[in-house]
Amino acid sequence: MCAIVGVYGSNNAAKIAYYALFAMQHRGQESTGISTAGNNKIHLIKDRGLVTEVFDEDKFKLLKGSCAVGHNRYSTAGSDSVLDAQPVFARYKLGEISVVHNGNLINKHEVRSDLIANGAIFQTGMDTENIVHLIAKSQKDLLVDRIKDMLTRIEGAYCLAIQSRQKMFVIRDRYGIRPLSLGRLSDGGWIVASETCAFDLVGAKFVRDVKPGEMLIFEEGCEPVSEQIFEPDFHPCAFEYIYFARPDSIIDGKNVYQMRLQMGKKLAQETYADVDLVLPVPDSGVAAAKGFANELGVPFEMGIVRNHYVGRTFIEPTQEIRDLKVKLKLSPIKHLIEGKRVAIVDDSLVRGTTSRQIVKMLKEAGASEVHMRIAAPEIKYPCRYGIDTPTKAELISSSNSVEEVAKLIGADSLGFLSIDGLVDALGNDRTYSLVSFDGNYFAGGNADSVGCSVS
């Protein structure tokens, strides 16, 4: 997952993009960047690090113009070099462009091989660079037609903002796997962002979600022009509600916090636990744990404290030191836990490493029983649409039963929300992308695909 933002028609475009990226920092912490269009030129600043680390007042003096696109990167493959930061900028026959991308192109390797065979030179491992080359190599006379040409060559999940020196183009793939919303700024400008929490911070009014398969074209002095490029086949990613999005965001018309409460409620109905106390794994497990506790009629406590100031640490040489990573982030309140039967609710269980350490930590804090509850189904398949999930062999639930996983993580019991329970909690009004749970690779790719390169 990553975050993208596009701002058009605002005198404060760069700073609005900055604050929007700050609001969406949870979607990517590896690198960040903003490019602006002004004085018939694109200006770009990007680097490794958080939004507050990369930008300062001196940088904003360089980011001139009323159009800005920005990106927070969270990668699953490739280098963490500044070259892999976005926006991706290029000069080509028609002038200059800058591109930001959230998603994953499942035919990346095939497209790249064709481009290289025809003389293209790549600087990064990002699939976003494919997009730039496809636009540059198109023989169409207009940029909008080159973009449409490019869209016929790429497959998978993508939300794009493409900036020229005068216009901005925003595209969401036909499946709508990743979220993208349109808002109106108080100064009359426009903003698109991966999450609506960005609108709240910059004082923008939500207008609507970008439709699956839609392209919006922003041009000076005009309302955005909408063109339906592809027939929609709506499959929003369930993981946006489970884990990715901020709880105050509204994703495709549904409040994330409320969805997580419903997941927790359904989880309690499906996987009863005879406990004295319900604890969340902070922060993404909080709402689900509250719904779980309310449905059971059991006290809910923030019995684990999260340290929000843990940054990057050096790779440690011993397993003993590596095991300290969870303790750096999470610390139990012993006096709440000691002698209690506790249910610990988390948003998901992937490899099982963190869950095992949390169970151990709670038992060392004096819990008499630890019952792990997961507010999502078992993750049995890798995602190829922009989620950092490992290979199938590394997914603990792909080759172990629930009882076997419980034993491996040291829990007294373990329960997952069922796929049907998840869909009931989210609502039966749409078909969700559930690929990590059911292996339905509706947009291409499969469990044996190698190297999910998220842009």
Secondary structure, DSSP 4 states (H G I P E B T S, - for coil): --EEEEEES-TTHHHHHHHHHHHTGGG--SEEEEEEEETTEEEEEEEES-HHHH--HHHHHH--SSEEEEEEE--SSS--SGGGSS-EEEEETTEEEEEEEEEEETTHHHHHHHHHHTT---SSS-THHHHHHHHHH---SSHHHHHHHHHTT--EEEEEEEE-SS-EEEEE-TT--S--EEEE-TTS-EEEESSTHHHHHHTPEEEEEPPTTEEEEE-TTSPPEEEE-S------BTHIIIIIS-TT-EETTEEHHHHHHHHHHHHHHHS----SEEEE-TTTTHHHHHHHHHHHT--B---EEE-TT----PPPSSHHHHTHHHHHHEEE-HHHHTT-EEEEEES--SSSHHHHHHHHHHHHTT-SEEEEEESS----S---SS-----GGG-GGGSS-HHHHHHHHT-SEEEE--HHHHHHHH-TTS--B-HHHH---TTS--TT-------
